[in-house]
C-alpha cells in the first residue's frame, strides 16, 4: 500500500470518526479492510466499540499478529472475518475455530466476535458467491464458533 493510499484512508477514517460520537457503552462498529501494522494506529483512533476487518482472506490472514503488538483499549472488541468471500471453498469449522481462538489468545476471549470478511459479493447485484455457498460458509461460521466457545469457555480457560 502506498503512503498516499494510507494518508487518504487515514483522512477518510478521521472524517468518519469525527462525525460519529461514541461512548464506552456505544457498540458502533468500524469496518475496515485491513488490520495492517501500517494503519493500526489509525484504526485504534476510531471511536467505536468494535473493529471489524478481513481476517480470513489469504492476503490478510497473517495480520492477526498485529493485535499482539498494540494495546487494545479494555472496552473495545474485535470482529475478525473468520470466513471469506474471496473463495468459493467452504471453510472447515475446525479452521474457523482456530481463527477465533487465535484472536482470543491475543486480546482475550470476551473481546472477540466472529464475523465474515465483507459480504459475499464485491458489488451490488454481484453473484460472485452463489447463495448455497454463502449459506454453507455461514453454517461453518456457526459450527466453528460453537467449537471455539467450547474450547475457550467450557474447558476452564481463563479470560485475558
N, C-alpha and C positions, 0 to 999 in steps of 0.2 A: 504494500500500500504506500502510495507516495505521501510526502509531507503535506502537499496541498490537499489531498483527499482527507487526511486526518484533520487538518485545520478546518475544512468545510464541514466535516462531520461534527467536530467539536462545537463550531458555531451553531449548527443546527440543534444539537442536543442542549446547548445553553439556552437557546431561544425557547425550546420546548419546556425546559426545566423552569425557566423564569416565569412562564405563563401558567404553570401548574403548581399551585401551592399544595404542600403535603405536610402532614404531621406524623408523629410516630404511629398514630392509630390509622392512618390512611394507607390502604393497601393498593394504591395505584401501582401498576407495573410499568416498567420501562423496557420495551422490546428493543433489542439490538441485534445486529447481525453477527458481531464478533465479541469475544471476551478477551481479545488480544492484549498482550502487555503494552502494545503501542497506544491503546486508548483506555486502559483500565482506570486511570486516574480521572478521566472524563466521565466514565460510566458511574463511578462512585460519587460524583458530584450531583448526579441527577436525584431530585427529591422524589423518591418513590419507595414503596415498601418492599418491592421485589424487582429483580432484574431478570428478564428472560432473554435467552440467546441460543444460537445454534451450538449444540454440544455433541450431536451425533453425526453431523456432516463430516465425511472423512478429511476435509480441508481444515476443520476446526476442532475435531475431537480431542486432540492433544492439548488444547488450550485450557483444559480443566486445571492444569498445574498452576496457571496464573493466580488462581484463587488462594493458593497456599502461600503466596508471597505478598498478599495485601491484607490489610486489616478491615475485614467486612464489618461495618457497624453492627452492634448487637441486635438492633431492631430491624435489620434488613434480611431478606431471604433471596435465594437463587431459584430460578426456574430454568434449568438447563434443558435443552432439547435432548431427549433420550431415544427418540425415533426421528428419522429424517425423511424429507421429501425428495432428497437428491438421488434416490434409487428406488426401483420397484421391488427390490428384495425386502422381505419382511424380517425384521429383527427377531431373534430368538428371545423369549422372555428372560432367559439367564443373562444375555448380553445387556438387556435393558436394566436388569437388577444390578449388574456390575457397574453400569454407568451411574446409577443412582447412589450406590454405596460409595463409589469413588468420590463423588461430590460431598456426601455426608461425612466422609473421613477427613475432608479438608475444612469444611465450615460448620459441621455439626448436623446431626440427623434432623433436628427440628427446624432447620433453616433451608431445607431442600424440598422443592415441589417439582415433581417430574412433569415435563412438558414435551412439546413437539417442536422440531425445527420449523419455524414459519408455518405455512399452510401446505396443502398438498398440490398446489398449482403455483406457478410463478407469476401469473397474471390473471385478471378476471376472465372467467369463461374457459380457462385452460383445462384440458383433460390430461395433464401430464401424468398424474397418478390416477388410475382407474378407481372408482369408488369401492370396489371389492377389495382392492389392495389397501386403500386408506383405512377401511374398517378392520382389516386384518392387522395393520400396524397399530391401530388404537387398541385392539384386543391384546396385542403383545405388550403395549404400554401398561394396561391394567394388570395383566398377569405378572409382568416384571416388577411393577410397583408392589404387588402383594408379596412377591418373593423378598424384595428389599425390606419391606415393612417387617416381615417375619424375622429376617436376619438382623435388622437394626433395633427392633423394639422387643420382640418376643424372646430373644436369646440372652437378655440381660445386658445388652450393650449399653454403655453409658453415653449420656449426652456430652457434646463438646463444650 
